[in-house]
Amino acid sequence: VLPAVYKLSGGAFNGETGLGRTDILVTKHSNAGVKLWARTYGGANWDTATGITVNSEYNRIYITGYTESDNFEGISSNPGMPILLVLDATTGARLFAKSFLT
């Protein structure tokens, strides 16, 4: 597992279109380097990932970052708020999204 964080801005990456000004892009690749899936996450404004990790069973992906959107992944948030995303590592489906007051 090689965690990495990418920002998607203006346009698309392999068919994944950004939702706002910048979004969080997560991709999963096989051991042979074949892309298994790619997903974008975000709201209408700037959304930035600052960290990514997986659990010991490799079935959950945890992403931290910040949002400038008031609708990050469909949840109410304020600009500049820290966020947490939990994804299913098999499909990239969002399991949980939370914004936190600072």
JOVEN-V145036 format. One line per field, one symbol per residue. ss: DSSP state (h for helix, s for strand, l for the rest). phi: phi as a letter, one per 20 degrees, with the letter a starting at -180 (. if undefined). psi: psi as a letter, one per 20 degrees, with the letter a starting at -180 (. if undefined). A space follows every 10 residues. Layout:
ss->???
phi->???
psi->???
//
This chain:
ss->lllllssssl lssllsslll lssssssssl llllssssss sllllsssss ssssllllls ssssssslll lhhhllllll ssssssssll lllsssssss ll
phi->.cfbccddcl pbclneefeb fccedccccf fenefeabcd crcedfcced bbbcffeldc ddcdrccdee bflmdfbdgn efccdcdfff dnffebcbdc fd
psi->pnpqpqpppn broliopqhb gqrpppqpqr hijppgqpqq qabibppppi qqrqrhikiq pppqbqqjqj lokjqprqpj qqqpppqphg ijpphpppqp q.
//
